[in-house]
């Protein structure tokens, strides 16, 4: 694992801070999209991972899977979902997540 981190860091070089900003920006967009659908954001301060509360979390997970989306981590006992935004998350991905979450 350490070797992977070292290679990735060497590859990204000074762009690593830009990548961090991009990840955070995408996480903010995703959190705003989800809260706009009525889900409750549980942690106001975050970098690229955040938790939302959803009364129908299990059904939302199934809807994500049906659309071919890797679902967020599901805390089944509490109905909370942990989302993570990485450099692979696009604005189109966020729009699709919002479209699905709108129904829950």
BELPE-V660589 format. One record per helix or strand of 3 or more residues. SS is the DSSP state (H for helix, E for strand). FROM is the first residue (numbers start at 1). TO is the last residue. If there is no record, write none. Layout:
ss from to
SS FROM TO
SS FROM TO
This chain:
ss from to
H 2 36
E 49 53
H 57 66
E 73 75
E 80 84
H 91 101
